[in-house]
Structures are given as structure tokens and as C-alpha cells.
Amino acid sequence: MGVTIADVAARAGVSKTTVSRVLNGKGEINENTVLKVRKAISELGYVPSAGAVGLARGTTQMIGMLVPDLAWAWAGIVQAVVETLEAEGFGLRILTWNRGEESLRRLGLQVAAKSFDGLLVIEPEGALGSITELHEAGLPVVLIDDRFQRPGFPYVATTNREGGEQAARHLLDLGRRRPLVVTGPDEYGCTQERLGGFVDAYAQAGIELDPRRIICGDFLFDDGRSAVAQALADGVEFDAVFGHNDPLAAGVIAALHEAGLGIPRDVAVVGFDDVEVASYTYPALTTIRQPMREMGEAAARLLLDHVRRSPDAAPSRIVPTSLVVRGSTLEPSSN
């Protein structure tokens, strides 16, 4: 058995409650008592567990984060969350949705055991109802990048509709009047918003998109590649492609190269997210930047405000998108 808080209390001649108060800096304690407790801790080599300190504080100083899987392309968000929490003295526990209902059951058990003070969620498909129940039962929750609808609890999202409009206006400014759109899954709110903003911007320019130029994908490289191959095989003419995320758009670029089409001479390409792959395509990908680090930091701070029950805690945060122009839409100028 290791050294316990009871051992420290016995050595110092005080109660376990007094030792806990010294460890957590709670209440006014006689300076001599503090010195005795600290001396006992040093002599016995006592190391308080995070759980014991958390129990005494009424907080674990831990935040849970539920993600679809560890291969999910949200590294920027997770890194910003870690850095923000560490600066505030909190740790992070990553939970995944790999096992579906079993994963949710295990999440419920951890919540019941008070394993963390609040939960950040990059929403796995089909889990919103269960997460809402946890929030309604008292767990502080913040959703990052909602995919279906605004939940009944705090969220951090980006301006997906405005991002779609930004992509369309950029292509229209370049004179591209026959765009192909490769979307994300229909059931995702971000898909609906990105497509809606894009279609409306073209409509305002007097251009109605041919339904054959809107192809549903699944945010994957191969979807972008197959969408272009399908459009070319069907004889659909297009002079631009808007991919609903950067891996899709990278697949589009690969398919255009395979078809012998020049980028951007024959077809301009715009993605969405501005993840690392956007800089590695050839030519480099013009994209709508979804500010993931800013979203991660905003979500962590928002959750901590709710965990601490701050009266100034915001209900939600919207972080704006921006256009990043690279070679897939603009050819380098020649001197």
C-alpha cells in the first residue's frame, strides 16, 4: 500500500479534512498547521492523486473530448484544445465513437463516475440525442462544428454558408460560370449550408446550377476523384469545381490531371477547411479556411466558462471563414 492522506494526517496530528484543505488551498488554516502538514508530506513522500485532489476540490480538473475516431482530420482543433486547457491547469481525456452504442454506454459510465468536469464534442453521427441527455442531466457540454442542427446547449461553429458564398464569388470573379460541386453527405448541416451559400451566390449572378453539376460525396479523396470521372463520362461540361472539403478537392485535382485538363487553365478548383493537404496538391489548393485552431480554443474556453459557472459565459460562438487563394484558381503571372 502507498502512503495515504490518512498517514499524512496521523503524522501531522491533524484530521484528513485539514490535510485536504492544505492540499487544495481552501479555507483559512493556521500557518503552523500548514507547516506540519507539509513536513509530514515531505517525510512520508506522499504524492496526492489527481482523483483525491479533484474530489476535495469538487472538480477533477479534467475535460473529456468525444471524437468520431482518432483518424479524424481535426488535429488543429484538438491541439488548440490541449494547449488552452493546459494553460488553465486542466487535462484532456480523449473518447472515441469507434464502437457506437457501446462507446456511448462507456461515456455514460464515465460521466456517472464524474471522471471529468465537462465534455467537448465533435459530434459523431447519431449521438446528439444521447449527448443532449447528458447535458440536461447537468454535464457542461460544448459541441464543435455542429453537423445537423443547432443543439440545445453551447456550440462553436463556423460560417459554412458564408464560406460557400465566398467560394462562389471567387469563381464568379474569375469568370467561371459552369461550376461542378462535390458535396459532403446530405444529412450534414455544413453540407446544406455550404451548398446553399454557393447556389445562392450563383443565382444572384443570374446563373442557375444544373442539377447534374451537383454530386454528393462523403468528404473523401476518392469521392472527388470519382465525381470528376463521372461528370466527364456523362458529358457534363464544367470550368470549375467546388469540393466541400480539402481531401475531396485533392481528389478532384488528381482526376483532372489524369484527364489531361489544366488547372486552373481549364478548370479552377476550390476546397474547404484549409487543412495541411491544401498546401501539398499541385497546384496548391485555393480553399475556404475553416479556422480550426480558433474553434478549438474558443470551444475550450467556452466550456471552462460553463464548468466554472461564470456569469459571463457565452451561449455559443461563431468563428468566421476566410478565402485563401492559391494556384488552383489563379495561374502565376508571367513577367
GIDAWO-V605471 format. One record per residue. N is the residue number from 0. OMEGA is omega as a letter, one per 30 degrees, with the letter a starting at -180 (none if undefined). Layout:
# GIDAWO-V605471
n: (N & N)
omega: (OMEGA & OMEGA)
This chain:
# GIDAWO-V605471
n: (0 & 1 & 2 & 3 & 4 & 5 & 6 & 7 & 8 & 9 & 10 & 11 & 12 & 13 & 14 & 15 & 16 & 17 & 18 & 19 & 20 & 21 & 22 & 23 & 24 & 25 & 26 & 27 & 28 & 29 & 30 & 31 & 32 & 33 & 34 & 35 & 36 & 37 & 38 & 39 & 40 & 41 & 42 & 43 & 44 & 45 & 46 & 47 & 48 & 49 & 50 & 51 & 52 & 53 & 54 & 55 & 56 & 57 & 58 & 59 & 60 & 61 & 62 & 63 & 64 & 65 & 66 & 67 & 68 & 69 & 70 & 71 & 72 & 73 & 74 & 75 & 76 & 77 & 78 & 79 & 80 & 81 & 82 & 83 & 84 & 85 & 86 & 87 & 88 & 89 & 90 & 91 & 92 & 93 & 94 & 95 & 96 & 97 & 98 & 99 & 100 & 101 & 102 & 103 & 104 & 105 & 106 & 107 & 108 & 109 & 110 & 111 & 112 & 113 & 114 & 115 & 116 & 117 & 118 & 119 & 120 & 121 & 122 & 123 & 124 & 125 & 126 & 127 & 128 & 129 & 130 & 131 & 132 & 133 & 134 & 135 & 136 & 137 & 138 & 139 & 140 & 141 & 142 & 143 & 144 & 145 & 146 & 147 & 148 & 149 & 150 & 151 & 152 & 153 & 154 & 155 & 156 & 157 & 158 & 159 & 160 & 161 & 162 & 163 & 164 & 165 & 166 & 167 & 168 & 169 & 170 & 171 & 172 & 173 & 174 & 175 & 176 & 177 & 178 & 179 & 180 & 181 & 182 & 183 & 184 & 185 & 186 & 187 & 188 & 189 & 190 & 191 & 192 & 193 & 194 & 195 & 196 & 197 & 198 & 199 & 200 & 201 & 202 & 203 & 204 & 205 & 206 & 207 & 208 & 209 & 210 & 211 & 212 & 213 & 214 & 215 & 216 & 217 & 218 & 219 & 220 & 221 & 222 & 223 & 224 & 225 & 226 & 227 & 228 & 229 & 230 & 231 & 232 & 233 & 234 & 235 & 236 & 237 & 238 & 239 & 240 & 241 & 242 & 243 & 244 & 245 & 246 & 247 & 248 & 249 & 250 & 251 & 252 & 253 & 254 & 255 & 256 & 257 & 258 & 259 & 260 & 261 & 262 & 263 & 264 & 265 & 266 & 267 & 268 & 269 & 270 & 271 & 272 & 273 & 274 & 275 & 276 & 277 & 278 & 279 & 280 & 281 & 282 & 283 & 284 & 285 & 286 & 287 & 288 & 289 & 290 & 291 & 292 & 293 & 294 & 295 & 296 & 297 & 298 & 299 & 300 & 301 & 302 & 303 & 304 & 305 & 306 & 307 & 308 & 309 & 310 & 311 & 312 & 313 & 314 & 315 & 316 & 317 & 318 & 319 & 320 & 321 & 322 & 323 & 324 & 325 & 326 & 327 & 328 & 329 & 330 & 331 & 332 & 333 & 334)
omega: (l & l & a & l & l & l & l & a & a & a & a & a & l & l & l & l & l & l & l & l & l & a & a & l & a & l & l & a & l & a & l & l & l & a & l & a & a & l & l & l & a & a & a & a & a & l & a & l & l & a & a & l & l & a & l & a & a & l & l & a & l & l & l & l & a & a & a & l & a & l & a & a & a & a & a & l & a & l & l & l & a & a & a & a & a & l & l & l & l & l & a & l & a & l & a & a & a & a & l & a & l & l & l & l & l & l & l & l & l & l & l & l & a & a & l & a & a & a & l & a & l & a & l & a & l & a & a & a & a & a & l & l & l & l & a & l & l & a & l & a & l & l & l & l & l & a & a & a & l & a & l & l & a & l & l & a & l & a & a & a & l & l & l & l & l & l & a & a & l & l & l & l & l & l & a & a & a & a & l & l & l & a & l & l & a & a & a & l & a & l & a & a & a & l & a & l & a & a & a & l & l & l & l & l & l & a & l & a & l & l & l & a & l & a & a & l & a & l & a & l & a & l & l & a & a & l & l & l & l & a & l & l & a & l & l & l & l & l & l & l & l & l & a & l & a & l & l & a & l & l & l & a & l & a & l & l & a & l & l & l & a & l & g & a & a & a & l & a & l & l & l & l & a & l & a & a & a & l & a & l & l & f & l & a & l & a & l & a & l & a & a & l & l & l & l & l & a & a & l & a & l & l & l & l & a & l & a & l & l & l & a & a & l & l & a & l & l & a & a & l & l & l & l & a & l & a & a & l & a & l & l & a & l & a & none)
